[in-house]
Amino acid sequence: MTQLTRRLILGALPALGLAGHALAQVPGATRATPPPEEDVDYLLDAWVDAYGRPTAKVMINGMGPFQFMVDTGATTTVIAARHLTTLGTKPLGQVTVVGTTGTASMPLVRLDKLQTGAVTKPDLDVAVLPDSELAGEDGILGGDVFVGRRLVFDIRGKSVRIEPGKREVRATALGNMRVRNGLLAEIDGRVGSVAARLMLDTGAQNCIANMALSDALLKHHPKLQRVNKARIYGVTGHKVVGQYIALPKVDLRAFTVRDAGCVAADAQIFDQWDMNREPAMIVGVNLLSRLESFSIDYGAQMFDAKLMAELLARNPAAFG
């Protein structure tokens, strides 16, 4: 079990300010249609930001490049308000955006063309967020850009590759994850001895557990160390206060980690995703960045991962 030292507490709590980046667009959002199968791979000019989250260069209406975060926990793409004048876009109306911590009404605009790597999305409707909510980034690339494809995150090489997704016919026999609403990657895993639904979210800095998981951990692992008043700030400007928990072993099927932490909170995104009735956790980059690489295939419904060799060699007891 992780020993929650004062150094770990002081190091972890300031980082929680950017933990909640999950986004959903409601109502009236339509399920995205996967693109036709292609035989080429797309390499994004990408890297990781100061918080370990993957980002990519994006061209909009022939201008840029802009820096967008690649967020597997967001169903819709968003752009910072400061770019609207430069791009010459005008609001189409308002859209309700559901973040991790709350709901807000945001302007909706249409981009004539968005390009990242070799992916081109014409006439893409995106939400507009205040500059202050994007931590210096120009926007967030959501599932509406990557639907139906395979994303390969090379953490060491600091790149994101987009490949054609495998046909869904393979998913029944080989898939180890589900795709919620055609956009969000969810796997069945375990946190200690508690079975939990785990949402893979490259836009979340830290793991966030729902209250059902917090209660189950308290019952089955009562000696886990906990710290109150951990704050989570979301892109909609809201915050929630939760409890930091030093977790037991976390099993994500493709890899297992014995040294991790999360914030347990009554966050609104769990209601939006219908994930409040049983133990669930958003898996953020504090876990995913321990990998050398990982892939999320929305077509084949497959999640795969490779641990960093140095971490495994230096601390074999930490990984299953």
Secondary structure, DSSP 8 states (H G I E B T S, - for coil): -----HHHHHHHGGGGGG-B--BEEESS----------S--EEE-EEE-TTS-EEEEEEETTEEEEEEEE-TTBSS-EEEGGGHHHHT----EEEEEE-SS-EEEEEEEEEEEEEETTEEEEEEEEEEE-GGGTTT-SEEE-HHHHTTEEEEEETTTTEEEEEE---GGGHHHH---EEETTTEEEEEEEETTEEEEEEE-TT-SSEEE-HHHHHHHHHH-TT--EEEEEEEEBTTS-EEEEEEEEE--EE-SS-EESSEEEEE---HHHHHTT-SSS-EEEE-HHHHTTEEEEEEETTTTEEEEEE-HHHHHH-GGGB-
